[in-house]
Amino acid sequence: MTTDIDSHAAALRSQGYTVIEDFLKPDVLAEVRRCLAPYLGSHRGRNRFEGTGTERIYTLVARARVFWDIVLDPRILALCERFLQPHYLLTASQAISIGPGEAAQPLHFDDSFHHLPRPRAMISLSTIVAVDAFTLSNGATRLLPASHLWSDAQLTGLAAAADLSGPDSAAALEAQCIQATLPAGACLVFAGTLVHGGGANRSGAARLAFSNQYCQPWARPQENFILGVPTELARAMPVRLQELLGYSIHPPFIGQLTAAHPAKALAPDYENRVVAQARAAGVQLPE
Ligand SMILES: O=C(O)CCC(=O)C(=O)O
């Protein structure tokens, strides 16, 4: 079955979110589980936002090849192309396992890190893939439909909620949220401007998911993939994935590497250009 990108794009425009139900085939889902299993049990969140009862595994794209294909999924890239400028980047790639007893995550929107006034177009596009089915009791993501269109003034309740040390006083916003119950393997796609948060897990088992997020080519990505993904691994990746990680230029100059294309750094014989130029000029670099 082909995915109707137009319908998904229309839902993103009007509601701020859409669901691709048949996103991962069972064998891919099983591979995701297999690859995440060894990491689970050791990466608890550090605050209310990450969730102290939630495990997060960052830089997924460097952890298993299965995530390469998922980041490059043509349906997701087609949606990115509708909402982001050419040369858009991957900004986050992480697994989220909400443990039993975890409280609801404070409501937020993912591109709030870029402090630009709202209403505005999204700066990032988020995906959350349900590895376990999302239910009302195990922490299905809460969403505030159409909140991607809201202004800063309409989101004043969020400011208090975003103060992670303070009480969550976003009760009025909370009351308007729905929960995205999803079958395992489904993908929730939403605007970086959409208000949402992980749900409370009142079940007896963890809720495993992962989130890949993409951002405008001029925005600083959340994760520094150039440093986080070992160079030898980046070298083995498809060129399109390398580009998404930042081995690319947003013309004319954003992302340049000492006036060269950053992908040059992936050549096995690459030498840092400052070092090479200093040597050629007979200059000692600062120590
Ligand atoms: O796990 C979820 O359902 C949502 C997580 C989320 O929104 C986040 O960590 O930014």
Ligand as a Chemical Component Dictionary entry (heavy atoms), coordinates in Angstrom:
data_LIG
# 
_chem_comp.id                   LIG 
_chem_comp.type                 NON-POLYMER 
_chem_comp.pdbx_formal_charge   0 
_chem_comp.three_letter_code    LIG 
# 
loop_
_chem_comp_atom.comp_id 
_chem_comp_atom.atom_id 
_chem_comp_atom.alt_atom_id 
_chem_comp_atom.type_symbol 
_chem_comp_atom.charge 
_chem_comp_atom.model_Cartn_x 
_chem_comp_atom.model_Cartn_y 
_chem_comp_atom.model_Cartn_z 
_chem_comp_atom.pdbx_ordinal 
LIG O1 O1 O 0 7.716  9.722  24.933 1  
LIG C1 C1 C 0 6.810  10.455 24.509 2  
LIG O2 O2 O 0 5.678  10.041 24.284 3  
LIG C2 C2 C 0 7.075  11.906 24.234 4  
LIG C3 C3 C 0 8.482  12.307 24.600 5  
LIG C4 C4 C 0 8.762  13.735 24.305 6  
LIG O3 O3 O 0 7.943  14.475 23.856 7  
LIG C5 C5 C 0 10.099 14.261 24.577 8  
LIG O4 O4 O 0 10.888 13.623 25.268 9  
LIG O5 O5 O 0 10.397 15.387 24.100 10 
# 
loop_
_chem_comp_bond.comp_id 
_chem_comp_bond.atom_id_1 
_chem_comp_bond.atom_id_2 
_chem_comp_bond.value_order 
_chem_comp_bond.pdbx_ordinal 
LIG O1 C1 DOUB 1 
LIG C1 O2 SING 2 
LIG C1 C2 SING 3 
LIG C2 C3 SING 4 
LIG C3 C4 SING 5 
LIG C4 O3 DOUB 6 
LIG C4 C5 SING 7 
LIG C5 O4 DOUB 8 
LIG C5 O5 SING 9 
# 
